[in-house]
Amino acid sequence: MAVIRNVLCVALPDPPPNVDNAPPDPKPGATTRQRFAVHESDASCAGCHKMIDGIGLGFEAYDAVGAFRTMDGGQAVDATGNVLPAPEINGPFDGAVALAKELAGAQQVQQCVARQWFRFALGRLEVATDGCSLQGMFDAFETSRHDVRQLLAAIATSDAFRYRKVGAP
């Protein structure tokens, strides 16, 4: 979910209130992919989990602490995945490195990276009145061939950064 929210800037809805979000009990010999396949069989879960699991399963070559592994539940790791929430890069990939290469070239990711820097620099989410500042920042980042120094300069010189709307007393 972190890739979807923080790298693709896609907002996912919260799960329905009646959802049991406890992970499934591990079955001996079952892989993570097999345990989480239930998400796609439940209609109330399938819509979001096709996006979440499609990306998340690409990280299966790494265990819970990030150590590389080749086996899961006594079976060879299947780190194939599928990107759904990104129109430029929809489709299959094999492993986290391949996913990273796909994401790196996507305009949606580049704009999300810029947007995340904007949010961090201003300490808030963007609002409708930030449109011109955001567009100027996106343009500067693109023109500089994604030089983060130019992105930071564009943020620091934007109206959104330099001027604050005075609230009602």
Secondary structure, DSSP 8 states (H G I E B T S, - for coil): -HIIIIIS--------TT---S-----TT--HHHHTTHHHHSHHHHHHHHHHHHHHGGGTTB-TTS-B-SEETTEE---EEEE-S-GGG-EEEESHHHHHHHHHT-HHHHHHHHHHHHHHHHTS---GGGHHHHHHHHHHHHHTTS-HHHHHHHHHTSHHHH-------
